[in-house]
Amino acid sequence: MILGYLGAGALLAGLVMGGFSALLSFWAGWRDADVFIQVGRRAFYAAAAMTAIAALLLEVALLTHDFSLAYVAEHTDLSTPIPLVAAGFYGGQEGSLLYWTLILGVLGSASLVASARIGARVAAYAAGILALILSFFLFVLAVVASPFDLLSITPPDGLGLNPVLRDGGMLIHPPVVLAGFASFAIPFAFACAALLAGRVDAAWIRHTRRFALLAWSLQSAGLLLGMWWAYHVLGWGGYWSWDPVENVALMPWLATTAFLHSSQVQETRGRLRTWNFGLAILAFLLVVFGTFIVRSGVVPSVHTFAISAIGPWFFAFLFACIVFATALVAFRAGGARVHVEPAPAVSREGAFVLQNLLLIGVIAVVFWGTILPLVSGMLGAERVVGTAYYERAAGPIFVAILALMAVGPLLPWRRAGSPSLRALRWPAATACVVLVGLLLVGVRSAPALLAFPLAAGAAATVFTMYGRAFKKPRTILRKRRRYGAYLAHLGLVVVVAGLAASHFAQQEKDVTLQPGEKVTVAGYTLTYTGSEQLQRQDHTDFVAAMRFGDQTLEPSRATYAGLGGQALTHVAITTTPTADVYVVLAATGTDGSASFRVFVNPLVTWIWAGGAVIILGVVLGNVGERSVVPELARRRVPVTLPA
């Protein structure tokens, strides 16, 4: 019980310090008062420290099974393994909000520590904005949905973790994706601070670029880990269903992808200033929108939390953020325009602009598909948006982006000449060879005939760029950010190949077998050898055995009597050099028979391998790299707005 009082007190103390930091930082930035800027920043550090103390107290309460706390009793029990008890910290609504707030406090503090070089006023306004965001979360945690609420009677045991969450994926996916969501606040805060301070040069980009990369990398890893978890746990043979909560995690990733590319244009050529402000702000607004969707339950999803009192608060926060950001961009971004010649269409600048427009197009498609059930329901005729909508609407845009990946890196800045255009022969030839090969082996699916050749062309472009660099090996070290990005491009190509193969060439079969009978799918033969019922500590397992070569696959179904007979599928997966054989136990009969759904998913492992290459490219390209000098600074162009 004492932990509950201490935790609630830490949240209230953090809220007070966060509010003080916000007020003082804005006032100090307006007055350009260096001493008070420092005080406001330290108040933010204090609020972050109080958040960390509250998080530590909640974790201690979980690990010591302090069931006097409602949160501990609702999300753990005495039989839950210790690693999953610890993971219960972010397994529920209140705990996940506290985890998010903790990450925001830590990363916000790190960004403010490193903000001295961008100007005192920008740093002060950034501290104020971060403190406002932190204070909102602390208010929700302290007043609306506290993880430290006490029960009037302490139960002897808790309800336990949801069976779906009793998996190793619980230890890696939620903390990564929640940390990614929290990270998007840093670029947003510094973009708004730069506008408030009238600093529209690339200084804020250079400062926040690594935090934007961190957010992008965490979100990339979170999305891939979520796909892997869904693939291994849910038992439907896939990994992405265009679920609303999947969509709201994807959209800020797309916006930040656009920002990371267009920021290069501003750093190198001094263009797209207003566009970069808009993208950094858009990414965070999409995060807040996604949080509202997840926390309010207004859109049906397997990922959303139960409807609670915090939904209206997040809606109000989203509205306030939209009004603030829109007004700021409308009234302050006008001075960010630089009067230079329009970028030629056939140039690297032109490719970046087109790519950004395409990414915004994908965001618009996904956003509309996500909110359409809500909007149509309010009008009295709720519409269900299925996978076909996203494939028809977003598929062609993704194909165009893939084509740009094959062309854009080979184009020079300014106008492309004949030598640059001749370099396109390698990706074009590679794409043609792959297209002919697919036609010869009998592939007739139009999407597949587009995706695979374009992916091959994009890979050829990466190898072309590395081939040029190997002639001067020092170039890779001197420009490792660029070549790290090319490696990330290659990883994305591998992911696309895995997605396309597993989607267009997947085969499945539903079958009921007696012991000794066989089933063959896509040339893979499995033999059913029998099933058994096993009594575990907290559930009953029905386990079937399928012989595959010299391996034995054991798909099963677990039934939890203590949770109203809730059943959970445990998938059996084995990986061959070209495909995954994926077996789901659908049902068992009293006569010893069993019903299975068998999938053969080609090249699924390429998705996970490609994701690892993407993260590796980001790390190798940016760790220890110094900021480049922006083009405008070299030209000595004025970049401060008039008072």
C-alpha positions as CSV (number, residue, x, y, z in Angstrom):
1,M,0.0,0.0,0.0
2,I,2.9,2.4,0.8
3,L,4.1,2.0,-2.8
4,G,0.8,3.3,-4.0
5,Y,1.0,6.4,-1.9
6,L,4.6,7.0,-2.9
7,G,3.9,6.5,-6.6
8,A,0.9,8.8,-6.6
9,G,3.0,11.4,-4.8
10,A,5.8,11.1,-7.4
11,L,3.3,11.6,-10.2
12,L,1.9,14.7,-8.6
13,A,5.4,16.1,-7.9
14,G,6.3,15.5,-11.5
15,L,3.1,17.3,-12.7
16,V,3.9,20.3,-10.6
17,M,7.5,20.5,-11.8
18,G,6.4,19.9,-15.4
19,G,3.9,22.7,-15.3
20,F,6.5,25.0,-13.7
21,S,9.0,24.1,-16.4
22,A,6.5,24.9,-19.1
23,L,5.5,28.3,-17.8
24,L,9.0,29.4,-16.9
25,S,10.6,28.2,-20.2
26,F,8.1,30.0,-22.3
27,W,8.5,33.2,-20.3
28,A,12.3,32.9,-20.3
29,G,12.4,32.3,-24.1
30,W,10.2,35.3,-24.7
31,R,12.4,37.5,-22.4
32,D,15.6,35.8,-23.6
33,A,16.6,35.4,-19.9
34,D,19.5,32.9,-19.8
35,V,19.3,32.2,-16.1
36,F,15.6,31.4,-16.1
37,I,16.1,29.3,-19.3
38,Q,18.5,27.1,-17.2
39,V,16.0,26.9,-14.3
40,G,13.2,25.9,-16.6
41,R,15.3,23.2,-18.2
42,R,16.3,21.8,-14.7
43,A,12.6,21.8,-13.7
44,F,12.0,19.6,-16.7
45,Y,14.8,17.3,-15.5
46,A,13.1,17.1,-12.1
47,A,9.8,16.2,-13.7
48,A,11.5,13.5,-15.6
49,A,13.2,12.2,-12.5
50,M,9.8,12.1,-10.6
51,T,8.4,10.1,-13.5
52,A,11.3,7.7,-13.3
53,I,10.7,7.2,-9.6
54,A,7.1,6.5,-10.2
55,A,8.0,4.0,-12.9
56,L,10.5,2.3,-10.5
57,L,7.8,2.1,-7.7
58,L,5.3,0.5,-10.1
59,E,7.9,-2.1,-11.2
60,V,8.7,-2.9,-7.6
61,A,5.0,-3.3,-6.9
62,L,4.6,-5.8,-9.8
63,L,7.7,-7.8,-8.9
64,T,6.6,-8.0,-5.2
65,H,3.0,-9.0,-6.1
66,D,1.6,-6.0,-4.2
67,F,-2.1,-6.8,-5.0
68,S,-3.3,-3.8,-3.0
69,L,-2.7,-1.9,-6.3
70,A,-5.6,-2.4,-8.7
71,Y,-3.2,-2.3,-11.6
72,V,-1.0,-5.1,-10.2
73,A,-4.1,-7.3,-9.4
74,E,-5.6,-6.8,-12.9
75,H,-2.5,-7.6,-15.0
76,T,-0.5,-10.2,-13.0
77,D,-0.9,-13.2,-10.8
78,L,1.3,-15.5,-8.7
79,S,1.7,-18.0,-11.5
80,T,2.9,-15.5,-14.1
81,P,6.7,-16.0,-14.9
82,I,8.8,-13.2,-13.6
83,P,9.9,-11.8,-17.0
84,L,6.2,-11.4,-17.9
85,V,5.4,-9.9,-14.5
86,A,8.0,-7.3,-15.2
87,A,6.5,-6.8,-18.7
88,G,3.1,-6.2,-17.0
89,F,4.5,-2.7,-16.4
90,Y,3.4,-1.8,-20.0
91,G,0.8,-4.5,-20.3
92,G,-2.2,-2.4,-19.3
93,Q,-3.4,1.1,-20.2
94,E,-2.1,3.0,-17.2
95,G,1.2,1.3,-17.1
96,S,1.8,1.8,-20.8
97,L,1.1,5.5,-20.4
98,L,3.6,5.7,-17.6
99,Y,6.2,3.9,-19.7
100,W,5.5,6.3,-22.6
101,T,5.9,9.3,-20.2
102,L,9.1,7.8,-18.8
103,I,10.6,7.6,-22.3
104,L,9.5,11.1,-23.2
105,G,11.2,12.4,-20.0
106,V,14.4,10.6,-20.7
107,L,14.7,11.5,-24.4
108,G,13.4,15.0,-23.8
109,S,16.1,15.5,-21.2
110,A,18.8,14.2,-23.5
111,S,17.6,16.5,-26.3
112,L,17.7,19.5,-24.0
113,V,21.2,18.6,-22.7
114,A,22.5,18.7,-26.2
115,S,20.5,21.9,-27.3
116,A,23.0,24.5,-26.3
117,R,24.3,25.0,-29.8
118,I,21.0,25.9,-31.4
119,G,20.4,29.1,-29.5
120,A,19.0,29.8,-26.1
121,R,15.5,30.9,-27.2
122,V,15.0,27.8,-29.4
123,A,16.1,25.6,-26.5
124,A,13.8,27.4,-24.1
125,Y,10.8,27.1,-26.3
126,A,11.6,23.4,-26.9
127,A,11.8,22.8,-23.2
128,G,8.4,24.5,-22.7
129,I,6.7,22.4,-25.4
130,L,8.2,19.2,-24.1
131,A,7.2,20.2,-20.6
132,L,3.6,20.8,-21.7
133,I,3.5,17.4,-23.4
134,L,5.0,15.7,-20.3
135,S,2.6,17.6,-18.0
136,F,-0.4,16.4,-20.0
137,F,0.6,12.8,-19.6
138,L,1.4,13.3,-15.9
139,F,-2.0,14.9,-15.4
140,V,-3.7,11.9,-17.0
141,L,-1.7,9.5,-14.9
142,A,-2.2,11.4,-11.6
143,V,-5.8,12.4,-12.0
144,V,-7.7,10.4,-14.7
145,A,-6.1,6.9,-14.9
146,S,-3.5,6.3,-12.2
147,P,-1.6,3.0,-12.0
148,F,-1.4,3.5,-8.3
149,D,-5.1,3.3,-7.4
150,L,-5.6,1.2,-4.3
151,L,-8.2,-1.6,-3.8
152,S,-10.3,-1.5,-0.7
153,I,-9.6,-5.2,-0.1
154,T,-6.3,-6.8,-1.1
155,P,-7.0,-10.1,-3.0
156,P,-4.8,-13.1,-2.4
157,D,-4.0,-13.4,-6.1
158,G,-4.4,-11.4,-9.3
159,L,-6.3,-11.9,-12.5
160,G,-3.2,-12.6,-14.5
161,L,-1.9,-11.4,-17.9
162,N,-4.1,-11.9,-21.0
163,P,-3.1,-15.2,-22.5
164,V,-2.3,-13.6,-25.9
165,L,0.3,-11.5,-24.1
166,R,1.9,-14.6,-22.4
167,D,4.6,-14.8,-25.1
168,G,8.2,-13.7,-25.6
169,G,7.0,-11.1,-28.0
170,M,5.6,-9.2,-25.0
171,L,9.1,-8.5,-23.9
172,I,10.2,-6.8,-27.1
173,H,7.3,-5.4,-29.2
174,P,5.4,-3.1,-26.9
175,P,8.4,-1.4,-25.3
176,V,9.9,-0.7,-28.7
177,V,6.8,0.6,-30.4
178,L,5.8,2.7,-27.4
179,A,9.3,4.2,-27.2
180,G,9.1,5.0,-30.9
181,F,5.8,6.8,-30.3
182,A,7.3,8.9,-27.5
183,S,10.3,9.8,-29.6
184,F,8.3,11.7,-32.2
185,A,7.7,14.4,-29.7
186,I,11.4,15.6,-29.9
187,P,11.4,16.7,-33.6
188,F,7.9,18.2,-33.1
189,A,9.1,20.3,-30.1
190,F,12.2,21.7,-31.8
191,A,10.4,22.4,-35.1
192,C,7.7,24.4,-33.2
193,A,10.4,26.0,-31.0
194,A,12.4,27.1,-34.1
195,L,9.2,28.7,-35.5
196,L,8.4,30.5,-32.3
197,A,12.0,31.8,-32.1
198,G,12.1,32.9,-35.7
199,R,15.0,30.5,-36.5
200,V,14.1,28.8,-39.8
201,D,17.5,27.7,-40.9
202,A,18.7,24.1,-40.7
203,A,20.1,24.3,-37.1
204,W,17.0,22.7,-35.6
205,I,17.2,19.9,-38.2
206,R,20.8,19.2,-37.5
207,H,20.0,19.0,-33.8
208,T,16.9,16.8,-34.0
209,R,17.9,14.6,-37.0
210,R,19.4,11.9,-34.8
211,F,16.3,12.0,-32.6
212,A,14.1,11.7,-35.7
213,L,16.3,8.8,-36.8
214,L,15.9,7.2,-33.4
215,A,12.1,7.6,-33.6
216,W,12.1,6.2,-37.1
217,S,14.4,3.3,-36.2
218,L,12.4,2.4,-33.1
219,Q,9.2,2.6,-35.1
220,S,10.7,0.4,-37.8
221,A,11.8,-2.2,-35.3
222,G,8.4,-1.9,-33.5
223,L,6.4,-2.5,-36.7
224,L,8.6,-5.4,-37.7
225,L,8.5,-7.0,-34.3
226,G,4.7,-6.5,-34.2
227,M,4.5,-8.3,-37.6
228,W,6.7,-11.1,-36.3
229,W,4.6,-11.4,-33.1
230,A,1.3,-11.5,-35.0
231,Y,2.8,-14.1,-37.4
232,H,3.9,-16.4,-34.6
233,V,1.0,-16.0,-32.2
234,L,-2.3,-15.2,-33.9
235,G,-2.4,-18.2,-36.1
236,W,-3.9,-16.8,-39.3
237,G,-0.9,-17.3,-41.5
238,G,-0.2,-13.6,-42.0
239,Y,1.6,-10.7,-40.3
240,W,-0.2,-7.5,-41.4
241,S,-4.0,-7.1,-41.6
242,W,-4.4,-3.3,-42.0
243,D,-5.9,-3.2,-38.5
244,P,-6.6,0.4,-37.4
245,V,-3.9,0.2,-34.7
246,E,-1.4,-1.1,-37.2
247,N,-2.3,1.8,-39.4
248,V,-1.8,4.5,-36.8
249,A,1.7,3.0,-36.1
250,L,2.5,3.1,-39.8
251,M,1.5,6.7,-40.5
252,P,4.0,8.6,-38.4
253,W,6.7,6.2,-39.7
254,L,5.8,7.3,-43.3
255,A,5.8,11.0,-42.3
256,T,9.2,10.7,-40.7
257,T,10.5,8.8,-43.7
258,A,9.5,11.8,-45.8
259,F,11.1,14.2,-43.3
260,L,14.4,12.4,-43.2
261,H,14.7,12.6,-47.0
262,S,13.5,16.1,-47.5
263,S,15.7,17.4,-44.6
264,Q,18.7,16.4,-46.8
265,V,17.4,18.8,-49.4
266,Q,17.3,21.7,-46.9
267,E,20.7,20.8,-45.5
268,T,22.3,20.5,-49.0
269,R,20.3,22.9,-51.2
270,G,18.4,25.2,-48.7
271,R,15.0,24.1,-50.1
272,L,11.8,22.7,-48.6
273,R,12.1,24.6,-45.3
274,T,8.3,24.9,-44.7
275,W,7.8,21.4,-45.9
276,N,10.2,20.1,-43.2
277,F,8.4,22.0,-40.5
278,G,5.1,20.5,-41.6
279,L,6.4,16.9,-41.8
280,A,8.0,17.0,-38.3
281,I,4.7,18.4,-36.9
282,L,2.5,16.0,-38.9
283,A,4.4,13.0,-37.5
284,F,3.6,13.9,-34.0
285,L,0.0,14.8,-34.7
286,L,-0.4,11.4,-36.2
287,V,1.1,9.9,-33.0
288,V,-1.4,11.7,-30.9
289,F,-4.2,10.7,-33.2
290,G,-3.1,7.1,-33.0
291,T,-3.0,7.3,-29.2
292,F,-6.5,8.6,-29.2
293,I,-7.6,5.7,-31.4
294,V,-5.9,3.1,-29.2
295,R,-6.9,4.6,-25.8
296,S,-10.5,5.6,-26.6
297,G,-11.7,2.4,-28.4
298,V,-13.7,4.4,-30.9
299,V,-12.5,2.2,-33.7
300,P,-12.8,-1.6,-33.3
301,S,-9.4,-3.3,-33.2
302,V,-7.8,-6.3,-31.5
303,H,-5.1,-3.9,-30.1
304,T,-7.2,-1.2,-28.5
305,F,-7.7,-0.9,-24.8
306,A,-11.2,-0.9,-23.2
307,I,-13.2,2.3,-23.4
308,S,-12.2,4.5,-20.5
309,A,-12.3,8.0,-19.2
310,I,-9.0,9.0,-20.9
311,G,-10.4,9.0,-24.5
312,P,-12.0,12.5,-24.2
313,W,-8.8,13.9,-22.7
314,F,-6.7,12.6,-25.6
315,F,-9.2,14.0,-28.1
316,A,-8.9,17.4,-26.4
317,F,-5.2,17.2,-26.5
318,L,-5.2,16.2,-30.1
319,F,-7.5,19.2,-30.9
320,A,-5.2,21.6,-29.0
321,C,-2.1,20.3,-30.8
322,I,-3.7,20.7,-34.2
323,V,-4.8,24.3,-33.4
324,F,-1.4,25.2,-32.0
325,A,0.6,23.7,-34.8
326,T,-1.7,25.0,-37.6
327,A,-1.6,28.5,-36.3
328,L,2.2,28.4,-35.8
329,V,2.8,27.2,-39.3
330,A,0.3,29.6,-40.8
331,F,1.7,32.7,-39.1
332,R,5.5,31.9,-38.8
333,A,6.5,29.6,-41.6
334,G,6.0,32.3,-44.2
335,G,9.5,33.6,-43.5
336,A,11.0,30.2,-44.1
337,R,10.5,30.6,-47.9
338,V,13.7,31.2,-49.8
339,H,13.5,32.8,-53.3
340,V,15.5,30.4,-55.4
341,E,14.9,28.8,-58.8
342,P,12.5,25.9,-58.8
343,A,14.2,22.6,-58.7
344,P,14.4,20.8,-62.1
345,A,12.0,17.9,-62.3
346,V,14.7,15.5,-63.4
347,S,17.1,15.9,-60.5
348,R,17.7,14.5,-57.0
349,E,15.7,17.4,-55.6
350,G,12.8,16.6,-57.9
351,A,13.0,12.9,-56.9
352,F,12.8,13.8,-53.2
353,V,9.8,16.1,-53.8
354,L,8.0,13.5,-55.7
355,Q,8.8,10.8,-53.1
356,N,7.5,13.1,-50.4
357,L,4.2,13.7,-52.3
358,L,3.8,9.9,-52.8
359,L,4.4,9.2,-49.1
360,I,1.8,11.9,-48.1
361,G,-0.5,10.1,-50.6
362,V,-0.1,6.8,-48.8
363,I,-0.7,8.6,-45.4
364,A,-3.9,10.0,-46.8
365,V,-5.1,6.6,-48.1
366,V,-4.3,4.9,-44.8
367,F,-5.8,7.7,-42.7
368,W,-9.1,7.6,-44.7
369,G,-9.3,3.9,-44.4
370,T,-8.8,4.1,-40.7
371,I,-11.4,6.7,-39.9
372,L,-14.0,5.7,-42.5
373,P,-15.7,3.2,-40.2
374,L,-16.0,5.9,-37.5
375,V,-17.2,8.6,-39.9
376,S,-19.7,6.3,-41.7
377,G,-20.9,5.0,-38.3
378,M,-21.6,8.6,-37.2
379,L,-23.7,9.0,-40.4
380,G,-25.7,5.9,-39.6
381,A,-24.2,3.5,-42.2
382,E,-21.0,2.0,-40.9
383,R,-18.7,0.7,-43.6
384,V,-16.0,-1.9,-43.1
385,V,-12.7,-1.2,-44.8
386,G,-10.9,-4.4,-45.8
387,T,-7.5,-5.3,-47.2
388,A,-8.7,-4.9,-50.8
389,Y,-9.2,-1.2,-50.3
390,Y,-5.6,-0.7,-49.1
391,E,-4.2,-2.9,-51.9
392,R,-6.1,-1.0,-54.6
393,A,-5.5,2.5,-53.2
394,A,-2.0,2.3,-51.6
395,G,-0.5,-0.4,-53.8
396,P,0.1,1.7,-56.9
397,I,1.7,4.5,-54.8
398,F,4.0,2.0,-53.1
399,V,5.0,0.7,-56.6
400,A,5.8,4.3,-57.7
401,I,7.9,4.8,-54.5
402,L,9.8,1.6,-55.3
403,A,10.5,2.9,-58.8
404,L,11.9,6.1,-57.4
405,M,14.2,4.1,-55.1
406,A,15.7,2.7,-58.3
407,V,16.1,6.0,-60.0
408,G,16.5,8.8,-57.4
409,P,19.9,8.0,-56.0
410,L,21.5,8.0,-59.5
411,L,20.3,11.5,-60.2
412,P,22.5,14.5,-59.4
413,W,21.6,17.6,-57.6
414,R,20.4,20.4,-59.9
415,R,19.8,19.1,-63.4
416,A,20.5,15.6,-64.6
417,G,22.7,15.3,-67.7
418,S,23.4,12.5,-70.1
419,P,26.0,10.7,-67.9
420,S,23.6,10.5,-65.0
421,L,20.8,9.2,-67.2
422,R,23.1,6.6,-68.8
423,A,23.7,5.2,-65.3
424,L,20.0,4.2,-65.2
425,R,20.8,1.4,-67.6
426,W,21.9,-0.9,-64.8
427,P,18.7,-0.9,-62.8
428,A,16.6,-0.9,-66.0
429,A,18.5,-3.9,-67.3
430,T,18.2,-5.7,-64.0
431,A,14.5,-5.1,-63.8
432,C,14.0,-6.3,-67.4
433,V,16.0,-9.5,-66.7
434,V,13.9,-10.3,-63.6
435,L,10.7,-9.5,-65.4
436,V,11.6,-11.9,-68.2
437,G,12.6,-14.6,-65.7
438,L,9.2,-14.3,-63.9
439,L,7.3,-14.6,-67.2
440,L,9.3,-17.7,-68.1
441,V,8.5,-19.5,-64.8
442,G,4.8,-18.7,-65.3
443,V,4.1,-15.7,-63.0
444,R,1.1,-13.8,-64.4
445,S,0.1,-11.7,-61.4
446,A,0.4,-8.0,-62.5
447,P,1.4,-6.8,-59.0
448,A,4.1,-9.4,-58.7
449,L,5.4,-8.6,-62.1
450,L,5.7,-5.0,-61.0
451,A,7.0,-5.4,-57.4
452,F,9.8,-7.9,-58.0
453,P,11.5,-6.2,-61.1
454,L,11.3,-2.8,-59.4
455,A,12.8,-4.2,-56.2
456,A,15.6,-5.8,-58.2
457,G,16.2,-2.4,-60.0
458,A,16.4,-0.6,-56.6
459,A,18.9,-3.2,-55.4
460,A,20.9,-2.7,-58.6
461,T,21.0,1.0,-57.9
462,V,22.4,0.4,-54.4
463,F,25.1,-1.9,-55.8
464,T,25.9,0.7,-58.5
465,M,26.4,3.4,-55.9
466,Y,28.6,1.1,-53.8
467,G,30.6,0.1,-56.9
468,R,31.4,3.7,-57.6
469,A,32.5,4.2,-53.9
470,F,34.8,1.2,-53.9
471,K,36.9,2.9,-56.4
472,K,37.7,5.4,-53.7
473,P,37.2,3.5,-50.4
474,R,37.7,6.6,-48.3
475,T,34.5,8.0,-49.8
476,I,32.4,5.5,-47.8
477,L,34.0,6.6,-44.5
478,R,33.8,10.3,-45.3
479,K,30.2,10.0,-46.4
480,R,29.0,7.1,-44.3
481,R,25.7,8.7,-43.7
482,R,24.9,8.5,-47.4
483,Y,26.1,4.9,-47.7
484,G,24.4,3.9,-44.5
485,A,21.2,5.2,-46.1
486,Y,21.9,3.1,-49.2
487,L,22.3,0.0,-47.0
488,A,19.0,0.8,-45.4
489,H,17.5,1.0,-48.9
490,L,18.9,-2.4,-49.6
491,G,17.3,-3.7,-46.4
492,L,14.0,-2.2,-47.5
493,V,14.3,-4.0,-50.9
494,V,14.8,-7.3,-49.1
495,V,11.7,-6.6,-47.0
496,V,9.7,-5.8,-50.1
497,A,10.8,-9.0,-51.8
498,G,9.7,-11.0,-48.7
499,L,6.4,-9.2,-48.5
500,A,5.7,-9.7,-52.2
501,A,6.6,-13.4,-52.2
502,S,4.7,-14.3,-49.1
503,H,1.7,-12.3,-50.2
504,F,1.4,-13.3,-53.9
505,A,2.7,-16.9,-53.7
506,Q,1.2,-18.0,-50.3
507,Q,-0.6,-21.4,-50.5
508,E,-2.9,-22.9,-47.8
509,K,-5.0,-25.9,-47.3
510,D,-7.6,-26.9,-44.6
511,V,-7.6,-30.6,-43.9
512,T,-8.8,-33.1,-41.3
513,L,-6.5,-36.1,-40.8
514,Q,-6.5,-39.4,-38.9
515,P,-3.2,-40.6,-37.3
516,G,-0.9,-41.8,-40.1
517,E,-2.5,-39.7,-42.9
518,K,-0.5,-37.2,-44.9
519,V,-1.1,-33.8,-46.5
520,T,0.9,-32.1,-49.2
521,V,1.0,-28.3,-49.8
522,A,3.2,-26.7,-52.4
523,G,5.4,-29.8,-52.5
524,Y,5.8,-30.0,-48.7
525,T,4.5,-33.2,-47.2
526,L,3.5,-33.6,-43.5
527,T,2.3,-36.7,-41.7
528,Y,-0.1,-36.5,-38.7
529,T,1.1,-39.0,-36.0
530,G,-1.4,-38.3,-33.2
531,S,-2.4,-35.8,-30.4
532,E,-2.4,-35.7,-26.7
533,Q,-3.9,-33.6,-23.9
534,L,-1.5,-32.1,-21.3
535,Q,-2.4,-30.4,-18.1
536,R,-0.2,-27.3,-17.4
537,Q,-0.1,-25.1,-14.3
538,D,-2.8,-22.7,-15.4
539,H,-4.2,-24.2,-18.7
540,T,-4.8,-27.3,-20.7
541,D,-2.8,-28.0,-23.9
542,F,-4.1,-30.1,-26.8
543,V,-0.9,-30.9,-28.7
544,A,-0.8,-32.5,-32.2
545,A,2.3,-34.0,-33.7
546,M,3.1,-33.5,-37.4
547,R,6.2,-35.2,-38.9
548,F,8.0,-33.1,-41.5
549,G,11.1,-34.9,-42.8
550,D,13.2,-35.5,-39.8
551,Q,11.4,-32.8,-37.7
552,T,8.3,-33.0,-35.6
553,L,6.1,-30.0,-35.5
554,E,3.7,-29.6,-32.6
555,P,0.9,-27.1,-33.1
556,S,-1.4,-26.9,-30.1
557,R,-4.4,-25.1,-28.6
558,A,-4.3,-23.9,-25.0
559,T,-7.5,-23.5,-23.0
560,Y,-7.5,-21.3,-19.9
561,A,-10.3,-22.4,-17.5
562,G,-9.7,-19.6,-15.1
563,L,-10.5,-17.1,-17.9
564,G,-13.8,-18.4,-18.9
565,G,-12.4,-21.1,-21.2
566,Q,-10.5,-18.7,-23.4
567,A,-8.5,-20.6,-26.1
568,L,-5.3,-19.6,-27.6
569,T,-3.5,-21.1,-30.7
570,H,0.2,-22.0,-30.6
571,V,1.5,-22.2,-34.1
572,A,4.2,-24.6,-35.3
573,I,6.6,-23.1,-37.8
574,T,9.6,-24.5,-39.6
575,T,11.7,-22.6,-42.0
576,T,13.2,-24.1,-45.2
577,P,15.7,-22.2,-47.5
578,T,12.8,-20.8,-49.6
579,A,9.6,-20.8,-47.4
580,D,8.0,-21.2,-44.0
581,V,5.8,-24.2,-43.4
582,Y,3.2,-22.9,-41.0
583,V,0.8,-25.3,-39.2
584,V,-2.3,-24.3,-37.1
585,L,-4.3,-26.8,-35.1
586,A,-7.9,-25.9,-35.7
587,A,-9.7,-28.7,-33.7
588,T,-9.3,-32.2,-32.3
589,G,-11.9,-35.0,-32.6
590,T,-12.9,-37.7,-30.1
591,D,-11.8,-40.4,-32.6
592,G,-8.2,-39.2,-32.6
593,S,-8.6,-37.0,-35.7
594,A,-7.4,-33.4,-35.9
595,S,-8.2,-30.5,-38.2
596,F,-5.3,-28.4,-39.5
597,R,-4.8,-25.3,-41.6
598,V,-1.4,-25.6,-43.3
599,F,0.3,-22.6,-45.0
600,V,3.4,-22.4,-47.1
601,N,4.7,-18.8,-47.0
602,P,7.6,-18.1,-49.3
603,L,10.5,-15.9,-48.2
604,V,8.9,-14.7,-45.0
605,T,12.3,-14.7,-43.3
606,W,13.5,-12.1,-45.8
607,I,11.2,-9.6,-44.0
608,W,12.9,-10.1,-40.7
609,A,16.4,-10.2,-42.2
610,G,15.7,-7.0,-44.3
611,G,14.5,-5.2,-41.2
612,A,17.8,-6.1,-39.5
613,V,19.7,-4.7,-42.5
614,I,17.7,-1.4,-42.3
615,I,18.6,-0.9,-38.7
616,L,22.2,-1.8,-39.4
617,G,22.4,0.8,-42.2
618,V,21.0,3.5,-39.9
619,V,23.4,2.7,-37.1
620,L,26.5,2.4,-39.3
621,G,25.6,5.6,-41.2
622,N,25.1,7.8,-38.2
623,V,27.0,6.7,-35.1
624,G,29.8,9.2,-34.6
625,E,29.0,11.3,-37.7
626,R,29.4,15.0,-37.5
627,S,26.8,17.4,-38.7
628,V,27.2,18.7,-42.2
629,V,27.4,22.5,-42.8
630,P,24.1,23.5,-44.5
631,E,24.2,25.1,-47.9
632,L,22.6,28.3,-46.7
633,A,25.3,28.8,-44.1
634,R,28.0,28.4,-46.8
635,R,26.2,31.0,-48.9
636,R,25.7,33.3,-45.9
637,V,22.0,33.7,-46.7
638,P,20.0,35.4,-43.8
639,V,17.9,32.8,-42.0
640,T,16.4,34.6,-39.1
641,L,12.8,36.0,-39.3
642,P,12.3,39.7,-38.6
643,A,11.0,40.5,-35.1
